Amino acid sequence: MSIQLLQTAERVSQKDHSDNYVFQRSLLAYLEAAKRISGRVLEIGTGSGYGVEIIAPHTEEFVTIDKYHADITHIPAFKEHNVQFIQLNIPPLSGIASGAYDYVITFQVIEHIPKDHFFLEEIARVLKPGGQLIVTTPNKKMSLTRNPWHVREYTVEELRQLLYKYFEKVEALGVFGNEKIMDYYHKNRQSVERITKFDIFDLQHRLPRQLLQIPYDILNRINRKKLLQQNQQLTTGITHEDYFIRQADDHCFDLFFVATKH
C-alpha cells in the first residue's frame, strides 16, 4: 500500500457504496455552492474531482488546487469550461495573485490544516473585496470518535469566531439530515461504540494522532462495509436530497459557513 494512498484514505468514493452516506453529504455542499458562486472561483481541495462538473458551468474561470495530483482532464466540464488544476501544498497559496477571485470554496479541508489561521489569511488575501469564502468542515459535536486525520475539529462558535478574525461577515449554516439519515447515523453510532468499548485505556485520545491513522482507516472501512451489508437498502438509498441546509446548531453534521471579505 502506497504512502499516498494511506494519506488520502479519508477521501470518499462515489463508486464505493459503503461511502454513500458521506459522499451524498459532500455532494450537497457542491450543489449548494453552485447556487451562490459566479465569476472567478478558486477551489482548495480537488479530491477526486467530482465537484468540477457541478461548479465549473457556473463560473467564468475555475481553478482547483490539491496537495495530490488529480486527473480531471477526462471530465467533460474540464474541456467545456475554463478549468485549471494546480498541484500545491497549502498554505501558503503560492503563485495565486492577491484580490484575484470572487469566490473560494473549500470542503472538508480546514480540519486537516495545522496552520488554520494562516490558511484563512491566505484565502482572504486572494479574494476580491466583497468576495466570499464557502467552507465546510465536520461539526465536532456530532463526531462519533476521534478522527486522527484531523488536526482539530470545530464547534459552530469556534469556527464563527475564527472566521471573524479575517472576514467582515459570517453566515453560519449547517448540513442536517432527514429521518433516513438519522437512522443511519444511529446505526453507525452503535457500531462504533461496539468497537470503542475495547479501548479501555482511552488510547484514541491519549496516543499521537499519527499512530492512530492506519488503524483508524482499517476499522473505519470495516465498519462502513459491515453497515452496508447489514443495511444495504438504507445505505445505497441515501441521496443528497436527504440532506438539507439551515441555520447551524450543535446537531448539524457539517458546518457550512459563508464568510464575506470587507
Secondary structure by P-SEA (a helix, b strand, c coil): ccaaaaaaccccccccccaaaaaaaaaaaaaaaaaccccbbbbcccccccccccccccccbbbbbccccccccccaaaaacbbbbbbcccccccccccccccbbbbccccccccaaaaaaaaaaaaccccbbbbbbbccccccccccccccccccaaaaaaaaaacccbbbbbbbbbcaaaaaaaaaaaaaaaaaacccccccccccccccaaaaaaaaaaaaaaaaaaacaaaaaaccccccccccccccccbbbbbbbcc
